[in-house]
Amino acid sequence: MPGGWGQGDRATRERFRPAVTFGSRFAALLDEVVALGFDAIDLWNAHLDPGWATDAHIAEAREALRDRGLHVASLAGGLGDSRERLEATCRVAVALGAGVLAGGTPLLADDRAFLVQTLERHGLVFGVENHPERTPAEMLLQIGDTGGGRIGTTVDTGWYGTQGYDAARAIDELTPHVVGVHLKDVRHVGMPHETCRYGQGVVPLRRCVQALRRNGYTGTISVEHEPEDFDPSEDVRTSREMLEAWLADPPR
């Protein structure tokens, strides 16, 4: 992908937008998820963009998820920079049974009261992801008073790795505000942000899982890997198996 993340984002939205092909393409996507051994997903909003998702799109998505027994742990991606976009995002999340919005939005700083009121009205929680923020201290400033428990953080371990911050320590420092986890490894500290199969990078993932368990986290732990130049499916399968083995370890 010579155009980087932005190219992939645009191409995905364009591919999934047409109503005539959405059902089959979304179903094929979910079939890949199931084949890799998962029973839940973080649904990237490029696959069901709140800006173009019609009632028909949403109905087909719900049916495909139900038929495969898949649970939507969160709706992931930007929440948008307007009240209208936030409302549309909440509408999709509620329709799919996703209790968490994972990502970012300027509304957190620019229109916080409306953000909190909207989350409360829809029964949702916002997990602010840590990019480009570098440390838990920066995240805690954004979380603030938690908006009555409606604002927490979705920990992206890979971005803490890119920033050179111990992701396991970050989890300890952010408890009890962790509402989601994108468990990701990266090849090295510093940019570019290059993700990899678990164990091939610099993030202490096993210690991250131990920290989550030690701190009583019972939410979803998602396997994330986002290379721009190859299909990561087999890496993702192996990473899931490694995560399951770590979760079977005695708590520490």
Steps between C-alpha positions, in 0.01 A plus 500: 500500500712792378245744640524359852217473751292770334493310172379184674238691693355661187508177300320308774222757531454505123489120479241452772274798425298368203175357636473240224826328600525587869331187632722253316820693566428547869410132535827400332691722742334334798567155356871583506472607864328175596752292303779656707335376819333813635155538654507880534630797304580867529314625196698766315263775397642495147312172453170658608550874483243689710507770234347273237354207693129468422246294688548234233879492549454464874236229468726294273792545738291390799379192314852403392633540854212303649533217249866456595460547873736798500486770767608858427723605789541857379448729205853617426627807319449874511174619650501805277527870573132596503193431709328347200783255436510402868126430498538289186787304656298431814207386288712237326666385823169454679347316205791253498506454877843658542530658843832676437610763250878468455695777334517876522304818442569873538163521677674368811668840534267723299152379602554270796162558666313402183726198453429375851126567471484313170693201633272487803184525290613206284644295787851502353856541628777682312846342517752762388790334316857603575615635170660742461520531880827363639436424867224397743528845659388656172210257481390574855481869414257417219295260713471762772199444726389206278172672415317293757671183382434559130861579405792261540781373281549229244863400549697451179811318619671544164487877512647500849778287353556745216521782755752304707267462799459169685147392404463273805588792726249714309226248576585513871492880495171523310300258714202533559442703183576223248185417301665322208836360393654481153784257567761576236872444454733730304840428352686790659476814709437813293334572170396354267239306694569148369282227649594134510409154624504465877849430632680650201505854635585709804171513692489285820167346410504216750560749781217712359261206531627433853442866590145490366418190703673631813296818482171315456433591138217288361435674167602407149862455395525544124775368273618784277747493210489753216781455246469699180673258262375145569206295627550452877245219539740223604688737731167588659408134546835429668467809718153391614637161598780666699250726676282205593804324648589806708144525626525137613808578713451522879435867596803702614 
